[in-house]
Amino acid sequence: RDITPEHSFRKIISIFEEICVAVSYVHEQKIIHRDLKPANILLTTDADLRPGIKLADFGLAMDLQNNADEGQIFGTPHYMAPEQVSREQRIFQPATDLYSFGCLAWSILSGKPPFSGYGKNTKDVLSAQKHMNPPELMTRFSVPEGLESWLLKLLRKSPLDRFLTAAEALRNLP
């Protein structure tokens, strides 16, 4: 059967739903992943061949009860939340992972992270993550109504302006 844009977006949205469920579970365990990116999202199938999502690489994960960090910047620049980019004392929260999820979702929809065209080096990308708004979302097909605004809410600079939990992001996914 032909793959239509509508079929593709239904598949993409189901993947976003699965990621929300997986991230929500991690947060319920009082853990922040801090490195959500395409390489750390594994697509799986169970015995009934149903698709699923597994989160991988918890090497930068942090306990929500001990979530302040000073000093070095850790993460993958194109997927880091603004609060991860700062060198001052940083408080990480579920919204930190949701920003990274927004960058991941942007990559799925457009084929590249939102700040991939900024500057020539890592420092420029980190500065864009911290200070710039995402460019216009460019995709091959029209994005379904509500999906772009959902995505842009994930990418807001202030953690308080994003969805506060993955469960809230899931409830608001169009």
C-alpha positions as CSV (number, residue, x, y, z in Angstrom):
1,R,0.0,0.0,0.0
2,D,1.1,3.5,-0.6
3,I,2.6,5.5,2.2
4,T,0.8,8.8,2.4
5,P,1.8,11.9,4.4
6,E,-1.2,11.2,6.7
7,H,0.0,7.6,7.3
8,S,3.6,8.8,7.9
9,F,2.4,11.4,10.5
10,R,0.3,8.8,12.3
11,K,3.4,6.6,12.5
12,I,5.5,9.5,13.7
13,I,2.9,10.6,16.3
14,S,2.7,7.0,17.6
15,I,6.5,7.1,18.0
16,F,6.2,10.4,19.9
17,E,3.6,8.8,22.1
18,E,5.9,5.9,22.9
19,I,8.7,8.2,23.7
20,C,6.5,10.2,26.0
21,V,5.5,7.0,27.8
22,A,9.2,5.8,28.1
23,V,10.4,9.3,29.3
24,S,7.5,9.5,31.8
25,Y,8.4,6.1,33.2
26,V,12.1,7.2,33.7
27,H,10.9,10.4,35.4
28,E,8.6,8.4,37.7
29,Q,11.7,6.5,38.8
30,K,13.1,9.9,39.8
31,I,15.7,9.9,37.0
32,I,16.5,12.6,34.4
33,H,18.1,11.1,31.3
34,R,20.0,14.3,30.1
35,D,21.0,12.8,26.7
36,L,17.9,12.1,24.7
37,K,18.9,12.0,21.0
38,P,18.2,9.7,18.1
39,A,21.0,7.3,18.9
40,N,19.5,6.7,22.4
41,I,16.0,5.9,21.1
42,L,15.7,2.2,20.1
43,L,12.8,1.0,18.0
44,T,11.8,-2.5,19.0
45,T,9.2,-5.1,18.3
46,D,7.7,-7.5,20.8
47,A,6.7,-11.1,20.2
48,D,3.4,-9.9,18.5
49,L,5.5,-7.6,16.3
50,R,4.1,-4.5,18.0
51,P,6.5,-1.6,17.8
52,G,7.9,-0.1,21.0
53,I,10.5,2.3,22.2
54,K,13.4,1.7,24.6
55,L,15.6,4.4,26.0
56,A,19.3,3.7,25.9
57,D,22.5,5.1,27.4
58,F,21.9,6.4,30.9
59,G,25.5,7.4,31.2
60,L,24.6,11.1,31.9
61,A,21.4,10.3,33.9
62,M,20.9,12.1,37.2
63,D,18.8,11.4,40.2
64,L,16.0,14.0,40.5
65,Q,16.6,14.3,44.2
66,N,20.2,15.4,43.5
67,N,19.7,17.4,40.4
68,A,22.0,20.4,40.8
69,D,25.2,20.4,38.8
70,E,28.1,22.9,38.5
71,G,31.0,23.1,36.1
72,Q,31.4,21.0,33.0
73,I,28.8,20.8,30.3
74,F,27.8,17.2,29.4
75,G,25.5,16.1,26.6
76,T,25.1,16.1,22.9
77,P,25.1,19.8,21.8
78,H,22.3,19.6,19.2
79,Y,19.9,18.0,21.8
80,M,20.9,19.9,25.0
81,A,18.4,22.1,26.9
82,P,19.4,25.7,27.5
83,E,19.8,24.9,31.2
84,Q,22.4,22.2,30.3
85,V,24.4,24.7,28.3
86,S,24.9,27.2,31.1
87,R,28.1,26.9,33.2
88,E,26.4,28.4,36.3
89,Q,24.8,26.1,38.8
90,R,22.1,24.3,36.9
91,I,19.0,22.6,38.2
92,F,17.8,19.8,36.0
93,Q,14.1,18.7,35.9
94,P,11.8,16.6,33.7
95,A,11.4,19.7,31.5
96,T,15.1,19.4,30.7
97,D,14.5,16.0,29.0
98,L,11.4,17.4,27.3
99,Y,13.5,20.1,25.6
100,S,15.8,17.4,24.3
101,F,12.8,15.4,23.2
102,G,11.7,18.5,21.3
103,C,15.0,18.6,19.5
104,L,14.7,14.8,18.8
105,A,11.1,15.3,17.5
106,W,12.3,18.2,15.3
107,S,15.0,15.9,13.8
108,I,12.4,13.2,13.1
109,L,10.1,15.7,11.3
110,S,12.8,17.7,9.4
111,G,15.7,15.4,9.1
112,K,18.0,17.5,11.2
113,P,18.1,19.1,14.7
114,P,16.6,22.6,15.1
115,F,20.0,24.4,15.5
116,S,22.1,22.4,13.1
117,G,22.7,25.4,10.8
118,Y,24.0,27.7,13.4
119,G,27.7,28.4,13.4
120,K,30.7,26.4,12.5
121,N,31.5,24.8,15.9
122,T,30.1,23.3,19.1
123,K,30.3,26.7,20.9
124,D,28.0,28.3,18.3
125,V,25.5,25.5,18.5
126,L,25.4,25.7,22.3
127,S,24.9,29.5,22.1
128,A,22.0,29.0,19.7
129,Q,20.5,26.4,22.1
130,K,20.6,28.9,24.9
131,H,19.7,32.1,23.1
132,M,17.9,31.6,19.8
133,N,14.4,30.5,18.8
134,P,14.2,27.6,16.5
135,P,14.0,28.4,12.8
136,E,10.8,27.6,10.8
137,L,10.2,23.9,10.8
138,M,10.8,22.6,7.3
139,T,9.4,19.3,6.3
140,R,8.6,17.5,3.0
141,F,4.9,17.5,4.0
142,S,2.6,19.8,5.8
143,V,2.7,19.2,9.5
144,P,-0.7,18.3,11.0
145,E,-2.5,21.1,12.8
146,G,-1.3,21.5,16.4
147,L,1.8,19.4,16.0
148,E,4.1,22.3,15.3
149,S,2.8,24.3,18.3
150,W,3.2,21.2,20.5
151,L,6.8,20.9,19.3
152,L,7.5,24.6,19.8
153,K,6.3,24.3,23.4
154,L,8.8,21.6,24.0
155,L,11.5,23.9,22.7
156,R,10.8,27.0,24.8
157,K,13.9,28.3,26.5
158,S,12.5,28.5,30.0
159,P,11.7,25.1,31.6
160,L,8.6,26.6,33.2
161,D,7.2,27.5,29.8
162,R,7.5,23.9,28.5
163,F,5.3,21.0,29.4
164,L,6.4,20.1,32.9
165,T,6.0,16.4,32.5
166,A,6.2,13.8,29.7
167,A,2.6,12.8,30.8
168,E,1.5,16.4,30.1
169,A,3.2,16.4,26.8
170,L,1.5,13.1,25.9
171,R,-1.9,14.4,26.9
172,N,-1.4,17.5,24.6
173,L,0.0,15.6,21.6
174,P,-2.4,16.3,18.7
